[in-house]
Amino acid sequence: MDQAAAEDEAVQRQVEEFVARFTPEIADRARVCRAALRQRLPAANELVYDNYNALAIGYAATERASDVIISLAIYPRNVLLYFLHGKALPDPAGLLKGEGKRGGYVCLFGADTLDDPGVSALLANALAAAARPLPESGSGRTIVKSISVKQRPRRPATQESA
């Protein structure tokens, strides 16, 4: 195995460790949604941020956070598809949620949510509107950009401990 392949394998294991800290239900949902996005966006770089509030995996043409078009945001109770410039996208089905001025999100209940016509249209429009479009061919890399030292628990509190 060459050095690049070994490094990629180590990064994939690290991302799996991040995902595995969530409940099995959320972790499984995150895995299938991530796999579906990788299949749809093979040339995108995955920028991974193990943040205080959530595990975020952004999809971009470059290694810069400012070029992220969409991201998976994984929380203890939800997996979201976040559109960084969602408020500027046509959303005739009214699927986008969120109170922010620029972004919006859709809850992902599984990879099949990505096949919903409204979600597919949002995704296509976000990709078309990207300041830095994704390459049409090639294979993107997975890059762990940051790991917050302090983090909220990745699993919801149980009734006994709440």
PyMOL commands that set and color helices and strands:
alter all, ss='L'
color gray80, all
select helices_A, chain A and resi 3-20+24-40+65-67+86-88+111-115+117-129
alter helices_A, ss='H'
color red, helices_A
select strands_A, chain A and resi 45-50+55-60+68-74+79-83+104-107+142-147
alter strands_A, ss='S'
color yellow, strands_A
deselect
rebuild
show_as cartoon
